[in-house]
């Protein structure tokens, strides 16, 4: 299937980020947290960055679910 969204513009810079992702967030984690993150990334067959984004999105959804349930 060829749509505007799936065809890469040969003149455009290549981005490995999901569509719409253009902002970086820096944080500090412990070595133990980093090792656990790497283990999860291997199981998920994702990069460490992609895994961290997935976990962050799941955490944000859980936060919203908990907040709405408490209202």
Beta strands, then each sheet from edge to edge (+ up, - down):
end
